[in-house]
Amino acid sequence: MGKEFAAVSRRSFLRATAAAGVTAGFGGLAMPSLAKTGLPDVKSILDGISVEGYVRADYRKLYNMTNEPLWDPAKDWIRTVDWEKVRSEQAGKTVRFAIGAADQESAAEGLKPFEQLSGIKVELVPIPDDSFYDKAVAEFISGNASFDALQFFSPWLGDFAGPGFLAELDDYATKWKLPLDDFYDTYRLNYGYFGGKLVGIPFDCDVQMVHLRKSSMEKILGGKIDTAKSVPTYDELIRITGEANKLGGGVAGVGLMLARGFWATYTWEHIAAQAGLKLFDEQWNPTLTSDAGMKAMDIIMALQKNAIEGVAGAGWGENRAAWLGGQLAANVSWQDSGTQAMRPDQSKIVDDFVTIYEPRIQGGVFAPPNIAGSTSCVAATSQNPEGAFLMLAFLTTASIMAMNEANANGVAPGYRSVLANPRLRAVSQPAKVWADSLEHAWCAPRLPGMFEMEQALGNEINRAITGQISAKQALENGETAWKRIMEKNGFSGGKGPVAYADVAPGMYVGAGKALPF
């Protein structure tokens, strides 16, 4: 896949599931009495944004969910912001929101409560999913973008922020008291900031994790799986997936995403991070062929021998189908492979899996990888940037993100107050390990051209997986491609569109912290 990969791609895979839960909630929202503004009563609208209103009925029944919140109301922006002030300043105004065309209908339904709360009319600007990046960039370059706000794949942040396409949001965040401190640092820094300025609000907040099937691995490990101790290293993961591969029964040892492009790069970054990978030195020279980079290639080459057939063509969709279909004894994937595996309508392995803490590499660090995700931004050319900010703050608020997780639709919350909630943890098996892991997260910097670089490297890694070139040559070729792409994007002589010091804090947030186990 090329740059046509849009932020909605993984969400769209489950659109029917997500829309079913959301529509039930919004459709059942009673029209409350009108305030003096002619708008519905704020409290009545907020009361409708609830577990009973938003979370699928079958999931509520499955987990005996009450209407008790899956979030902290004191941290939930839509319940702390002054909606009467919003109305006094914004009622009657319009916000144009660029959205993947396939999500247009569900987005329109989902924004009805915002329109009622704020008095802002939201006009959706549908853009075909397979050309979202190119269409959005073209509109920005024209200087007359047809939208005020957009949500997109977070690795594109540098491509949009570097040329000045995005509005700065610091003043709005301060004025409207956006709870930035509730976001995990890795999301706040990497999905929110560019060049030291706030330009985005984190939306779909991912991390990659390791998942194990109990029925396969407990036989090999000789007992119940301990999330921290049973598989402490990648050497042990190689060993047990090799053993699992011999068990038969249509179950392969491990699932990996090693398809061409960014899929293979993400798997390499995931493992290399544990070896202490730094993608660049302080002069912005790529360091892919470092010891950490080569160690990850060695581990990948060993793991892929234990992997399911066709792993060299596996992206997220293929990996997800194999895992939830019961064809894998272990899986290296996103956190939602755990949440979705709990749901009987999505999974054949309910109660037969566990998400573990990231295996380590000798001499490395504990660095669970924050990879992919999406962010929400306001166009620099927006005719109503403040209204656009308010709309995005609504969509990314803690309660809605918590209920996305409860619906297992793949849109992940990035809030401490959500992942720490015991009721949320009861419906999201990975949440405890996930939350602990985020305090140590690794992330690739959001540079101009970063996604193009990850695409190029993944193509080379895939060639190594398929035996066309050596692992070392793959990284060497990737490094050559990165230098060329960076030069094209203004990185030369140790300088670039963003200062290394502005980016460095987000690349690894675990330095000096005690391990969670």
VEXDREN-2710 file (C-alpha; in Angstrom, 1 decimal):
% VEXDREN-2710
k/r/px/py/pz
1/MET/0.0/0.0/0.0
2/GLY/1.2/3.6/-0.7
3/LYS/0.2/6.9/0.7
4/GLU/-3.4/6.0/0.1
5/PHE/-3.3/4.3/3.5
6/ALA/-5.6/6.6/5.5
7/ALA/-6.2/7.0/9.2
8/VAL/-9.6/5.4/8.8
9/SER/-8.4/2.2/7.2
10/ARG/-8.3/0.0/10.3
11/ARG/-11.5/1.6/11.7
12/SER/-13.3/1.2/8.4
13/PHE/-12.6/-2.6/8.6
14/LEU/-15.0/-2.7/11.5
15/ARG/-17.3/0.2/10.4
16/ALA/-20.5/-1.9/10.6
17/THR/-19.7/-2.9/14.2
18/ALA/-18.8/0.7/15.2
19/ALA/-21.7/2.3/13.5
20/ALA/-24.2/-0.1/15.0
21/GLY/-23.3/0.9/18.5
22/VAL/-23.0/4.6/17.8
23/THR/-26.2/4.9/15.9
24/ALA/-28.1/3.2/18.6
25/GLY/-26.8/5.8/21.0
26/PHE/-27.4/8.9/19.0
27/GLY/-30.6/7.7/17.5
28/GLY/-32.0/7.1/21.0
29/LEU/-31.0/10.6/22.2
30/ALA/-34.1/12.3/23.5
31/MET/-34.7/15.9/22.4
32/PRO/-34.5/17.8/25.7
33/SER/-36.2/21.1/26.5
34/LEU/-34.8/24.1/24.7
35/ALA/-32.6/26.6/26.6
36/LYS/-32.8/30.4/26.0
37/THR/-30.5/30.0/23.1
38/GLY/-33.0/27.8/21.3
39/LEU/-30.6/24.9/21.8
40/PRO/-31.3/21.7/23.8
41/ASP/-30.5/21.6/27.5
42/VAL/-26.8/20.7/28.0
43/LYS/-27.2/18.3/30.9
44/SER/-29.7/16.2/29.0
45/ILE/-27.4/15.9/26.0
46/LEU/-24.5/14.9/28.2
47/ASP/-26.6/12.4/30.1
48/GLY/-27.3/10.7/26.8
49/ILE/-23.6/10.3/26.0
50/SER/-23.4/7.3/28.3
51/VAL/-22.6/3.6/28.4
52/GLU/-26.3/2.7/27.8
53/GLY/-26.5/5.1/24.9
54/TYR/-23.3/4.3/23.1
55/VAL/-22.0/0.8/23.9
56/ARG/-23.5/-2.1/22.0
57/ALA/-26.3/-3.8/23.8
58/ASP/-24.8/-7.3/23.3
59/TYR/-21.5/-6.2/24.8
60/ARG/-23.3/-4.5/27.7
61/LYS/-25.1/-7.8/28.4
62/LEU/-22.0/-9.9/27.9
63/TYR/-20.0/-8.0/30.6
64/ASN/-23.0/-7.0/32.8
65/MET/-22.2/-3.4/32.2
66/THR/-24.2/-0.8/34.0
67/ASN/-24.4/2.9/33.2
68/GLU/-21.5/3.6/35.4
69/PRO/-18.8/5.6/33.5
70/LEU/-15.8/3.9/32.0
71/TRP/-13.9/7.2/32.4
72/ASP/-13.3/9.8/35.1
73/PRO/-16.0/12.5/34.7
74/ALA/-13.6/15.1/36.2
75/LYS/-11.2/14.5/33.3
76/ASP/-13.8/14.2/30.5
77/TRP/-13.6/17.4/28.6
78/ILE/-17.2/17.5/27.4
79/ARG/-18.3/17.4/31.0
80/THR/-15.9/20.1/32.2
81/VAL/-16.0/22.7/29.4
82/ASP/-18.4/25.6/29.7
83/TRP/-20.9/24.8/26.9
84/GLU/-22.9/28.0/27.5
85/LYS/-19.7/30.0/26.8
86/VAL/-19.2/27.9/23.7
87/ARG/-22.7/28.7/22.6
88/SER/-22.4/32.4/23.3
89/GLU/-19.3/32.5/21.0
90/GLN/-20.0/29.9/18.4
91/ALA/-23.7/29.2/18.0
92/GLY/-24.8/29.7/14.4
93/LYS/-21.3/29.3/13.0
94/THR/-20.1/26.5/10.7
95/VAL/-17.2/24.0/10.7
96/ARG/-16.2/22.0/7.6
97/PHE/-14.7/18.6/8.5
98/ALA/-12.8/16.5/6.0
99/ILE/-13.6/12.8/6.5
100/GLY/-13.0/9.6/4.6
101/ALA/-15.9/9.2/2.3
102/ALA/-16.7/5.7/3.6
103/ASP/-17.2/7.1/7.1
104/GLN/-19.4/10.1/6.1
105/GLU/-22.7/8.6/7.3
106/SER/-21.5/7.4/10.7
107/ALA/-19.6/10.7/11.2
108/ALA/-22.7/12.7/10.6
109/GLU/-24.6/10.7/13.1
110/GLY/-21.8/10.9/15.7
111/LEU/-21.6/14.7/15.4
112/LYS/-25.3/15.4/16.2
113/PRO/-24.7/15.8/20.0
114/PHE/-21.8/18.2/19.3
115/GLU/-24.1/20.4/17.1
116/GLN/-26.7/20.3/19.9
117/LEU/-24.2/21.2/22.6
118/SER/-22.4/23.9/20.7
119/GLY/-24.8/25.4/18.2
120/ILE/-22.2/24.8/15.5
121/LYS/-23.3/23.4/12.2
122/VAL/-20.8/20.7/10.9
123/GLU/-20.5/20.3/7.2
124/LEU/-18.7/17.1/6.2
125/VAL/-16.3/17.2/3.3
126/PRO/-16.0/13.6/2.1
127/ILE/-12.6/12.6/0.5
128/PRO/-12.1/9.1/-1.0
129/ASP/-10.3/6.9/1.5
130/ASP/-7.7/5.7/-1.0
131/SER/-6.6/9.3/-1.9
132/PHE/-7.1/11.1/1.4
133/TYR/-3.4/12.2/1.7
134/ASP/-3.0/13.4/-1.9
135/LYS/-6.3/15.2/-1.9
136/ALA/-5.7/16.9/1.4
137/VAL/-2.2/18.0/0.5
138/ALA/-3.4/19.3/-2.9
139/GLU/-6.0/21.4/-1.2
140/PHE/-3.5/22.8/1.3
141/ILE/-1.1/23.7/-1.5
142/SER/-3.9/25.5/-3.3
143/GLY/-4.1/27.8/-0.3
144/ASN/-7.9/27.4/-0.2
145/ALA/-8.6/24.2/1.5
146/SER/-12.3/23.2/1.5
147/PHE/-12.2/22.1/5.1
148/ASP/-11.5/23.6/8.6
149/ALA/-10.5/20.3/10.3
150/LEU/-9.3/16.8/9.5
151/GLN/-8.2/13.6/11.1
152/PHE/-5.4/11.6/9.6
153/PHE/-2.8/8.9/10.0
154/SER/-0.3/10.3/12.7
155/PRO/2.9/9.5/10.7
156/TRP/1.7/12.1/8.2
157/LEU/1.9/14.8/10.9
158/GLY/5.2/16.2/9.7
159/ASP/4.0/16.3/6.1
160/PHE/1.1/18.5/7.1
161/ALA/2.8/20.5/9.9
162/GLY/6.2/21.1/8.3
163/PRO/4.9/23.3/5.4
164/GLY/2.6/25.2/7.8
165/PHE/-0.6/23.6/6.8
166/LEU/-1.9/23.2/10.3
167/ALA/-3.1/25.8/12.8
168/GLU/-1.5/26.2/16.2
169/LEU/-3.8/25.2/19.0
170/ASP/-2.0/26.1/22.2
171/ASP/-4.2/29.2/22.9
172/TYR/-7.4/27.3/22.3
173/ALA/-6.3/24.4/24.5
174/THR/-5.6/26.9/27.3
175/LYS/-8.8/28.8/26.9
176/TRP/-11.0/25.8/26.8
177/LYS/-9.0/23.8/29.4
178/LEU/-8.2/20.7/27.2
179/PRO/-6.8/18.1/29.6
180/LEU/-3.6/17.5/27.8
181/ASP/-2.0/16.2/31.0
182/ASP/-4.4/13.2/30.9
183/PHE/-2.9/12.0/27.6
184/TYR/0.0/9.6/27.9
185/ASP/3.2/11.5/27.1
186/THR/3.9/9.4/23.9
187/TYR/0.6/10.5/22.4
188/ARG/0.6/14.1/23.6
189/LEU/4.1/14.6/22.2
190/ASN/4.0/12.6/19.0
191/TYR/0.3/13.1/17.9
192/GLY/0.0/16.7/19.2
193/TYR/3.2/18.7/18.8
194/PHE/5.5/19.7/16.0
195/GLY/8.3/22.2/16.4
196/GLY/7.3/22.8/20.0
197/LYS/3.8/23.9/19.0
198/LEU/0.5/22.1/19.7
199/VAL/-1.0/21.3/16.3
200/GLY/-3.1/18.2/16.9
201/ILE/-5.3/16.3/19.4
202/PRO/-4.5/12.6/19.7
203/PHE/-7.4/10.5/18.4
204/ASP/-6.7/6.8/17.7
205/CYS/-3.9/6.0/20.1
206/ASP/-2.2/2.7/19.3
207/VAL/0.6/0.6/20.8
208/GLN/1.9/-2.7/19.5
209/MET/1.9/-5.7/21.9
210/VAL/2.5/-9.4/22.1
211/HIS/-0.4/-11.8/22.6
212/LEU/-0.3/-15.5/23.4
213/ARG/-2.9/-18.4/23.1
214/LYS/-3.2/-20.1/26.5
215/SER/-4.2/-23.5/25.0
216/SER/-0.9/-23.7/23.0
217/MET/1.6/-21.9/25.2
218/GLU/0.6/-23.2/28.6
219/LYS/1.5/-26.7/27.3
220/ILE/4.9/-25.5/26.3
221/LEU/5.5/-23.2/29.3
222/GLY/4.3/-25.8/31.8
223/GLY/1.6/-23.8/33.5
224/LYS/-0.3/-20.6/33.7
225/ILE/1.1/-17.7/31.7
226/ASP/2.6/-14.9/33.8
227/THR/2.3/-11.6/31.8
228/ALA/5.8/-10.5/32.9
229/LYS/7.8/-13.6/33.6
230/SER/6.8/-16.4/31.2
231/VAL/8.3/-14.8/28.1
232/PRO/10.9/-12.4/29.4
233/THR/13.0/-12.2/26.2
234/TYR/12.7/-12.4/22.5
235/ASP/15.0/-15.5/22.5
236/GLU/12.3/-17.2/24.6
237/LEU/9.6/-16.0/22.2
238/ILE/11.5/-17.6/19.3
239/ARG/11.9/-20.8/21.3
240/ILE/8.2/-21.2/22.3
241/THR/6.8/-20.2/18.9
242/GLY/9.1/-22.8/17.4
243/GLU/7.6/-25.4/19.7
244/ALA/4.1/-24.2/19.1
245/ASN/4.7/-24.5/15.4
246/LYS/5.1/-28.3/15.9
247/LEU/1.8/-28.8/17.7
248/GLY/-0.3/-28.9/14.5
249/GLY/-4.0/-28.6/14.5
250/GLY/-4.0/-25.8/12.0
251/VAL/-2.2/-23.4/14.4
252/ALA/1.0/-21.7/13.4
253/GLY/3.6/-20.6/15.9
254/VAL/3.4/-16.8/15.4
255/GLY/1.8/-14.1/13.4
256/LEU/3.8/-11.1/12.1
257/MET/3.1/-8.3/9.8
258/LEU/5.8/-8.5/7.2
259/ALA/4.1/-7.3/4.0
260/ARG/5.8/-4.7/1.8
261/GLY/5.9/-1.1/2.9
262/PHE/5.2/0.2/6.3
263/TRP/3.9/-3.1/7.7
264/ALA/7.3/-4.7/7.6
265/THR/8.9/-1.5/8.9
266/TYR/6.6/-1.4/11.9
267/THR/7.4/-5.0/12.9
268/TRP/11.1/-4.1/12.6
269/GLU/10.7/-0.9/14.6
270/HIS/8.7/-2.8/17.2
271/ILE/11.5/-5.3/17.9
272/ALA/14.5/-2.9/17.3
273/ALA/13.1/-0.6/19.9
274/GLN/13.7/-3.2/22.6
275/ALA/17.3/-3.3/21.5
276/GLY/17.6/0.4/22.1
277/LEU/17.0/1.6/18.5
278/LYS/17.4/5.3/17.7
279/LEU/16.4/6.0/14.1
280/PHE/18.6/9.1/13.8
281/ASP/21.6/10.7/15.5
282/GLU/21.4/14.3/16.6
283/GLN/22.4/15.6/13.2
284/TRP/19.5/13.8/11.6
285/ASN/21.6/11.1/10.0
286/PRO/19.6/7.8/9.8
287/THR/21.1/4.9/11.9
288/LEU/19.2/2.0/10.6
289/THR/22.3/-0.3/10.3
290/SER/23.1/0.1/14.0
291/ASP/23.6/-2.9/16.3
292/ALA/19.9/-2.5/17.4
293/GLY/18.7/-2.4/13.8
294/MET/20.6/-5.5/12.9
295/LYS/19.6/-7.4/16.1
296/ALA/15.9/-6.8/15.1
297/MET/16.5/-8.2/11.7
298/ASP/18.1/-11.3/13.2
299/ILE/15.1/-11.8/15.5
300/ILE/12.7/-11.3/12.6
301/MET/14.5/-13.8/10.4
302/ALA/14.3/-16.3/13.2
303/LEU/10.6/-15.6/14.1
304/GLN/9.4/-15.8/10.5
305/LYS/10.6/-19.4/10.4
306/ASN/7.9/-20.1/13.0
307/ALA/5.3/-17.9/11.3
308/ILE/2.0/-18.7/9.5
309/GLU/2.2/-19.3/5.8
310/GLY/2.1/-16.2/3.7
311/VAL/3.6/-14.0/6.4
312/ALA/5.5/-12.0/3.8
313/GLY/2.2/-10.8/2.5
314/ALA/0.6/-10.1/5.8
315/GLY/-0.7/-6.6/6.7
316/TRP/-3.1/-5.8/9.5
317/GLY/-6.2/-7.3/7.8
318/GLU/-4.5/-10.7/7.2
319/ASN/-2.9/-10.8/10.6
320/ARG/-6.1/-9.9/12.4
321/ALA/-8.1/-12.6/10.5
322/ALA/-5.5/-15.3/11.4
323/TRP/-5.4/-14.3/15.1
324/LEU/-9.1/-14.0/15.7
325/GLY/-9.7/-17.1/13.6
326/GLY/-7.6/-19.2/15.9
327/GLN/-4.8/-19.9/13.5
328/LEU/-1.9/-18.5/15.7
329/ALA/-0.3/-19.5/19.0
330/ALA/1.2/-16.0/19.4
331/ASN/0.8/-12.7/17.7
332/VAL/2.8/-9.5/17.4
333/SER/0.2/-6.8/16.6
334/TRP/-1.7/-3.9/18.1
335/GLN/-3.5/-3.8/21.4
336/ASP/-6.9/-4.2/19.7
337/SER/-5.9/-7.8/18.9
338/GLY/-6.6/-8.3/22.6
339/THR/-9.8/-6.4/23.0
340/GLN/-11.4/-7.8/19.9
341/ALA/-10.3/-11.3/20.8
342/MET/-12.7/-11.0/23.8
343/ARG/-15.7/-10.5/21.7
344/PRO/-17.6/-13.6/20.5
345/ASP/-18.9/-12.0/17.4
346/GLN/-15.4/-11.1/16.3
347/SER/-13.3/-13.9/17.7
348/LYS/-12.9/-17.7/18.0
349/ILE/-10.4/-17.5/20.8
350/VAL/-12.5/-15.9/23.6
351/ASP/-10.9/-16.7/27.0
352/ASP/-8.0/-18.5/25.3
353/PHE/-5.4/-15.7/25.1
354/VAL/-3.5/-13.3/27.2
355/THR/-1.6/-10.1/26.3
356/ILE/1.8/-9.9/27.9
357/TYR/4.5/-7.3/28.7
358/GLU/6.9/-6.8/25.9
359/PRO/9.7/-9.4/25.8
360/ARG/13.2/-7.8/26.3
361/ILE/16.5/-8.0/24.5
362/GLN/19.8/-8.3/26.4
363/GLY/21.5/-4.9/26.6
364/GLY/18.4/-3.1/25.4
365/VAL/15.4/-1.3/27.0
366/PHE/11.8/-1.9/27.8
367/ALA/10.2/0.1/25.0
368/PRO/6.7/-0.9/23.9
369/PRO/6.2/0.7/20.5
370/ASN/3.6/3.4/19.8
371/ILE/3.1/2.8/16.1
372/ALA/0.5/4.2/13.7
373/GLY/-2.6/5.8/15.2
374/SER/-4.2/9.0/14.1
375/THR/-4.5/12.7/15.1
376/SER/-7.0/15.5/14.8
377/CYS/-5.9/18.9/13.4
378/VAL/-7.2/22.3/12.3
379/ALA/-6.3/23.8/8.9
380/ALA/-4.2/26.9/9.0
381/THR/-6.6/28.4/6.4
382/SER/-9.7/27.6/8.5
383/GLN/-12.4/30.2/8.5
384/ASN/-13.4/29.1/12.0
385/PRO/-10.4/27.5/13.7
386/GLU/-11.8/27.8/17.2
387/GLY/-15.0/26.0/16.3
388/ALA/-13.0/23.3/14.5
389/PHE/-10.9/22.9/17.7
390/LEU/-14.0/22.5/19.8
391/MET/-15.4/19.9/17.4
392/LEU/-12.2/17.9/17.5
393/ALA/-12.0/18.2/21.3
394/PHE/-15.5/16.7/21.5
395/LEU/-14.6/13.8/19.2
396/THR/-11.5/12.9/21.2
397/THR/-13.0/13.4/24.7
398/ALA/-12.3/10.7/27.2
399/SER/-15.9/9.3/27.5
400/ILE/-16.3/8.8/23.8
401/MET/-12.9/7.2/23.4
402/ALA/-13.6/4.9/26.4
403/MET/-16.8/3.7/24.7
404/ASN/-15.0/3.2/21.4
405/GLU/-12.8/0.8/23.3
406/ALA/-15.8/-0.9/24.9
407/ASN/-17.2/-1.4/21.5
408/ALA/-13.9/-3.0/20.4
409/ASN/-14.0/-1.0/17.1
410/GLY/-10.2/-0.4/17.0
411/VAL/-10.3/3.3/17.9
412/ALA/-8.0/3.4/20.9
413/PRO/-8.1/5.8/23.9
414/GLY/-4.9/7.6/24.9
415/TYR/-6.0/8.8/28.3
416/ARG/-4.6/7.7/31.6
417/SER/-7.9/8.2/33.3
418/VAL/-9.6/5.8/30.8
419/LEU/-7.1/2.9/30.8
420/ALA/-6.9/3.1/34.6
421/ASN/-10.7/2.8/35.0
422/PRO/-11.5/-0.7/36.5
423/ARG/-14.8/-0.9/34.6
424/LEU/-12.9/-0.3/31.3
425/ARG/-10.3/-2.8/32.2
426/ALA/-13.0/-5.4/32.8
427/VAL/-14.0/-5.1/29.1
428/SER/-10.5/-4.6/27.6
429/GLN/-8.2/-7.5/28.6
430/PRO/-5.0/-5.7/27.5
431/ALA/-5.7/-2.5/29.4
432/LYS/-3.6/-3.1/32.5
433/VAL/-0.4/-4.1/30.6
434/TRP/-1.2/-1.5/27.9
435/ALA/-1.4/1.3/30.4
436/ASP/1.8/0.2/32.2
437/SER/3.6/-0.1/28.8
438/LEU/2.7/3.4/27.7
439/GLU/4.8/5.0/30.4
440/HIS/7.8/3.5/28.6
441/ALA/6.7/3.9/25.0
442/TRP/9.0/4.3/21.9
443/CYS/7.8/6.2/18.8
444/ALA/9.2/7.2/15.4
445/PRO/9.4/11.0/15.1
446/ARG/6.7/12.7/13.0
447/LEU/9.1/14.2/10.3
448/PRO/8.2/15.4/6.9
449/GLY/8.6/12.4/4.7
450/MET/8.5/9.9/7.6
451/PHE/5.8/7.7/6.2
452/GLU/7.5/7.6/2.8
453/MET/10.7/6.6/4.5
454/GLU/9.0/3.8/6.4
455/GLN/7.4/2.6/3.1
456/ALA/10.8/2.4/1.4
457/LEU/12.4/0.6/4.3
458/GLY/9.6/-1.9/4.5
459/ASN/10.0/-2.8/0.9
460/GLU/13.6/-3.7/1.5
461/ILE/12.9/-5.7/4.7
462/ASN/10.3/-7.6/2.7
463/ARG/12.9/-8.5/0.1
464/ALA/15.1/-9.9/2.9
465/ILE/12.2/-11.9/4.3
466/THR/11.6/-13.4/0.8
467/GLY/15.3/-14.2/0.4
468/GLN/16.1/-11.7/-2.4
469/ILE/18.7/-9.8/-0.4
470/SER/20.5/-10.1/3.0
471/ALA/19.2/-8.6/6.2
472/LYS/22.1/-6.2/6.3
473/GLN/21.6/-5.1/2.7
474/ALA/18.0/-4.4/3.4
475/LEU/18.9/-1.9/6.1
476/GLU/21.7/-0.4/4.0
477/ASN/19.3/0.1/1.1
478/GLY/16.7/1.5/3.5
479/GLU/19.3/4.0/4.9
480/THR/20.2/5.1/1.4
481/ALA/16.6/5.7/0.6
482/TRP/16.0/7.6/3.8
483/LYS/18.9/10.0/3.1
484/ARG/17.5/10.7/-0.3
485/ILE/14.0/11.4/1.0
486/MET/15.3/13.5/3.9
487/GLU/17.4/15.6/1.5
488/LYS/14.3/16.2/-0.6
489/ASN/12.4/17.3/2.5
490/GLY/15.0/19.8/3.7
491/PHE/17.2/17.8/6.0
492/SER/20.8/18.6/5.4
493/GLY/23.9/19.6/7.3
494/GLY/22.4/18.5/10.6
495/LYS/19.4/20.8/10.1
496/GLY/15.8/20.2/9.1
497/PRO/12.2/21.5/9.3
498/VAL/12.1/20.5/13.0
499/ALA/14.8/20.7/15.6
500/TYR/16.1/17.3/17.0
501/ALA/15.7/18.7/20.5
502/ASP/12.0/19.3/19.9
503/VAL/11.4/15.7/18.8
504/ALA/13.7/13.8/21.1
505/PRO/11.5/13.7/24.2
506/GLY/8.8/11.8/22.4
507/MET/11.0/9.1/20.8
508/TYR/11.4/7.2/24.1
509/VAL/9.5/8.2/27.2
510/GLY/10.8/5.4/29.5
511/ALA/14.3/6.6/30.3
512/GLY/15.0/6.4/34.0
513/LYS/11.6/4.9/35.0
514/ALA/11.2/1.8/37.1
515/LEU/9.8/-1.2/35.2
516/PRO/6.2/-2.0/35.8
517/PHE/6.9/-5.6/36.7
END
